């Protein structure tokens, strides 16, 4: 989702039927899966742990994980996507 649409609603409650809310997507072409969780704000994504990174690099035998340049690259990509360690 780009920044332009980040604060736009994805659905609106249009009524109540049988004690349950009726929810309609704001975009009629959008299909909302059953039991989807809708949040008021995007959930904060966390950086990958070193164990998760090691598993990913282990699945790519042509790139040995030495821990230095790969870690810097991953952290730069995460930062570009707004993923950072919460303090």
KOLMAR-705763 format. One record per residue (C-alpha): residue number from 0; residue in one letter; chain; x, y, z. Coordinates in nm, 2 decimals. Example, Ala and Ser with C-alpha at 12.3 -4.5 7.8 and 13.67 -1.06 7.14 Angstrom:
- 0:A:A:1.23:-0.45:0.78
- 1:S:A:1.37:-0.11:0.71
END
This chain:
- 0:X:A:0.00:0.00:0.00
- 1:X:A:0.15:0.33:-0.10
- 2:X:A:0.16:0.63:0.13
- 3:X:A:-0.12:0.80:-0.06
- 4:X:A:-0.37:0.53:0.03
- 5:X:A:-0.22:0.45:0.37
- 6:X:A:-0.47:0.65:0.57
- 7:X:A:-0.77:0.57:0.35
- 8:X:A:-1.04:0.33:0.48
- 9:X:A:-1.07:-0.01:0.32
- 10:X:A:-1.42:-0.07:0.44
- 11:X:A:-1.71:0.09:0.62
- 12:X:A:-1.97:-0.05:0.85
- 13:X:A:-2.31:-0.01:0.67
- 14:X:A:-2.54:-0.16:0.93
- 15:X:A:-2.61:-0.43:1.18
- 16:X:A:-2.80:-0.75:1.10
- 17:X:A:-2.87:-1.03:1.35
- 18:X:A:-2.63:-0.87:1.60
- 19:X:A:-2.34:-0.86:1.35
- 20:X:A:-2.19:-0.57:1.16
- 21:X:A:-2.23:-0.54:0.79
- 22:X:A:-1.90:-0.43:0.63
- 23:X:A:-1.86:-0.31:0.28
- 24:X:A:-1.53:-0.25:0.10
- 25:X:A:-1.48:0.11:-0.01
- 26:X:A:-1.35:-0.02:-0.34
- 27:X:A:-1.62:-0.25:-0.50
- 28:X:A:-1.35:-0.44:-0.68
- 29:X:A:-1.18:-0.54:-0.36
- 30:X:A:-1.26:-0.87:-0.20
- 31:X:A:-1.23:-0.88:0.18
- 32:X:A:-1.16:-1.24:0.30
- 33:X:A:-1.38:-1.38:0.57
- 34:X:A:-1.24:-1.33:0.92
- 35:X:A:-1.00:-1.06:0.80
- 36:X:A:-0.87:-0.83:1.08
- 37:X:A:-0.92:-0.46:1.00
- 38:X:A:-0.70:-0.22:1.19
- 39:X:A:-0.72:0.16:1.25
- 40:X:A:-0.35:0.18:1.17
- 41:X:A:-0.11:-0.05:0.99
- 42:X:A:0.05:-0.29:1.23
- 43:X:A:0.42:-0.21:1.31
- 44:X:A:0.65:-0.45:1.13
- 45:X:A:0.96:-0.57:1.32
- 46:X:A:1.30:-0.63:1.17
- 47:X:A:1.40:-0.99:1.10
- 48:X:A:1.60:-1.16:1.37
- 49:X:A:1.95:-1.29:1.31
- 50:X:A:1.81:-1.65:1.33
- 51:X:A:1.55:-1.57:1.07
- 52:X:A:1.81:-1.41:0.84
- 53:X:A:2.04:-1.71:0.88
- 54:X:A:1.76:-1.94:0.78
- 55:X:A:1.69:-1.73:0.47
- 56:X:A:2.05:-1.72:0.36
- 57:X:A:2.08:-2.09:0.43
- 58:X:A:1.81:-2.15:0.17
- 59:X:A:2.03:-1.96:-0.09
- 60:X:A:2.35:-2.17:-0.11
- 61:X:A:2.51:-1.94:-0.37
- 62:X:A:2.52:-1.66:-0.11
- 63:X:A:2.71:-1.76:0.21
- 64:X:A:2.60:-1.56:0.51
- 65:X:A:2.91:-1.39:0.66
- 66:X:A:2.70:-1.16:0.87
- 67:X:A:2.84:-0.82:0.76
- 68:X:A:2.74:-0.69:0.42
- 69:X:A:2.42:-0.90:0.40
- 70:X:A:2.30:-0.77:0.74
- 71:X:A:2.37:-0.41:0.62
- 72:X:A:2.18:-0.48:0.30
- 73:X:A:1.88:-0.63:0.48
- 74:X:A:1.86:-0.35:0.73
- 75:X:A:1.88:-0.09:0.46
- 76:X:A:1.59:-0.26:0.27
- 77:X:A:1.39:-0.29:0.59
- 78:X:A:1.45:0.08:0.67
- 79:X:A:1.34:0.18:0.31
- 80:X:A:1.01:0.00:0.39
- 81:X:A:0.96:0.17:0.73
- 82:X:A:1.06:-0.14:0.93
- 83:X:A:1.27:-0.05:1.23
- 84:X:A:1.35:-0.17:1.58
- 85:X:A:1.10:-0.02:1.82
- 86:X:A:1.25:0.16:2.11
END
